[in-house]
């Protein structure tokens, strides 16, 4: 036992490099971040718990990866097997995290169990090999071990690719829903960028998988797998940091009330449109960067469904576009004031009710067909 431990430490010293240093620091940060997310808020909502578990498993998988990397016995199955368990958890966990994040208080039911079917298949193989090694060596699985690994890894790649596509579609659908009820969209950029990078990582993973079976690409296999593990860990932890420090990413608006579409000639809605315009011009609720449709309806003492219908069908806009149009007009008014020319464009955008540079630039370009700088440059000079 002592000899094997010594061999492990000698291998660790010989192989220690920048990659390993990053991995060790990532593991440490992962466990700390997992605990911080879990105990961040008194509510401890389901999304936080799932994200905490997500980060914890990624850190644990890196330990398994390092143990497998320094294993002195080629037949030591346990470290690598633990890593693969995390691989099959990644897709379902990311799916249910986004599901909880976007749909609010979502609870698992028996209908969700099929999501864990690939994990169940792998666990049957894992525990069979771990608990009954002699039976395993005499089974057909041992005879065709190469094909077993090929099938399991290909299954993991396909599973994670499918969940990545599902995650992107969920984020897009959620963004469309938010535009109907919120005047700000700060949190979606984190999710969509994260999903996009995960897609690239899966492609890199697939390249590493293929390189094992092409002799001319064998040199890239080890590098690719190490890079994939470090990159996916880094991105997961980075996303978790954004979630921890930006509470907006975990804020779930209420689902909008649906109503029947179609033309209506009721004078009530035409009168409501006039009241809405006067309220927006006089009270300027759009200066609140966190304005929501429900808050606007509550402030006006009106029905949220009716306001939504007026905005959608009479203005032909969603709530996001409707509010930002008033903010753009406010920005134009501020730019005309000579005293404001000493202020930056971004400071005037914030004063107009926007809460981010990206949202302001996007909304301004969509409405005016110009960037803020182009608009200001073409203004007549005094």
Helices and strands as residue ranges (DSSP letters): H 2-15, H 18-38, H 46-69, H 78-103, G 110-116, H 117-131, H 133-137, H 140-143, H 145-179, H 188-211, G 215-220, H 221-245, G 247-250, H 267-283, G 285-287, H 293-300, H 304-309, I 310-314, H 319-336, G 338-342, H 345-351, H 357-368, H 372-377
